Amino acid sequence: GWLNPAGALHLIVPNARSYHLRLARALGMLNELGDLTEQDLRMGHRRTYTYQQLRRQVFNAKLEVDEARGIFFKPLPNAEMSQLRPEVLRALNSEKMDGLTPDTGALIYVRAVKPQGVPA
């Protein structure tokens, strides 16, 4: 009810299915996708989301997803990512990394709006 009828809610959340977390699970560093890592806890994260979970939250708030994409392609855990050259890190986080879906970015971005035809 707080959202202006012409407004949008921009959400960015940690992706539970990010490739670095899939690798961490494969390496035995993480029991389940969706578990919080030590880095997540240090950053103040309370949960991770799959795109489907986030879409459901948006729907439950009586909004609809107007745009969705992945942000930052992170193929490796933090220790390995820290060894990459700065220009590689910039490229992984650039608009040139097009095609990142909500399921492939380290973060999920969603723009949510009120459905058309819904009264203010």
C-alpha positions, 0 to 999 in steps of 0.5 A: 500500500505504500507504493505510488501507483506509478512507482517501482520497488527495486530489490537486490538479494543474494542468489541462493543458486549462484555459481560460486555457491554451487561450486562451494557445495560441490567442494563440500564447503556448503551443505545446501544451496541457500545456506548462509556462508560466513561472508553472508553473515559478515555482510548482514545477510539473513537469507538467500533467495532463489528467483522463484522464492523472490517472485513468490514474495513479490506476488504475495505483496500484490506486485508483479515482476516488471524486470529481472536479471542477474548481477555480477557473474561470480563463478568462484568462492571469495578466496579465489575471486580475490586472486583475480586481476581487477580488470577481470573483476570489473568485467564480471560485474559489467554490462558487457556480461549480458545475458545474466539471468536471475539464476546465474548472477551472484545477486538477483535484481527485480523491479516490481510494480503494481499490476495494471488495473489495480486501484491505488 
